[in-house]
Amino acid sequence: MKKLFIPAVLCCALMACGGAKTNSESADSKTDASATEVNYEPKKAEDPYTMVDGKIFELKGNVKKCVVSEFYSDANGNPTGTKPEEETTMEFGADGKISKHSGYEKLVRNSNDKLEKMTWYCSDFGFDFEDQFTCNEAGFLVSEKIRGLGGITWTYELDDQNERVKAVSEAIYEEGYEGKNETTLKVLERDDKGNWTKRLLNVKDGQREMGTTDYEWNIYNWVQIRKIEY
């Protein structure tokens, strides 16, 4: 509650004009003032990430299905082609957990029922390819380890709204090459739930043969477009 301060010169003027209050009047005034004091508790903002796996996949609210289409683009996020270079479909159950991912066969949870990794079996090589997640204390994804014939480790930088603004990776490929990637992310469009539906990626991707010093860099723009069903 704001406090009311009376300037000293005004107090003096009231006393000189006989306007000073008696002790009784002053006491009554204090009683009235205290009776009108009200303490308001600030309302706690609701968490928009209501699903169990919402924070991992950057999805707010209760989502049933999410399709991500990805294209090469210009600097403004306009796709340079009509057919997606990549497309991923995810489905979620009423319990807020992912139930299906088009790129993986198994969804593995830990003892705390948190999504730990997704895997698919490669029969040509006889073992599982996997994508393993690491989240911060708040539950947001901060790194991924993708293992197959080689391996890629992605690390994410989050803004004050816990949205990804930068991604960097280091990779080892099976052909005797290694890679490095630096990507910045910018949301271009959102829906009425606050979920991004279009996001521009500025990509700097480098490869080099193991044992050599310099990377060969490929710099390009990439856009992700999401269709979300609630």
Secondary structure as GFF3:
##gff-version 3
##sequence-region A 1 230
A	DSSP	alpha_helix	8	16	.	.	.	ID=ss1
A	DSSP	alpha_helix	23	36	.	.	.	ID=ss2
A	DSSP	beta_strand	65	73	.	.	.	ID=ss3
A	DSSP	beta_strand	86	92	.	.	.	ID=ss4
A	DSSP	beta_strand	98	101	.	.	.	ID=ss5
A	DSSP	beta_strand	106	109	.	.	.	ID=ss6
A	DSSP	beta_strand	115	122	.	.	.	ID=ss7
A	DSSP	beta_strand	127	135	.	.	.	ID=ss8
A	DSSP	beta_strand	141	147	.	.	.	ID=ss9
A	DSSP	beta_strand	151	158	.	.	.	ID=ss10
A	DSSP	beta_strand	164	172	.	.	.	ID=ss11
A	DSSP	beta_strand	177	190	.	.	.	ID=ss12
A	DSSP	beta_strand	196	209	.	.	.	ID=ss13
A	DSSP	beta_strand	216	229	.	.	.	ID=ss14
###
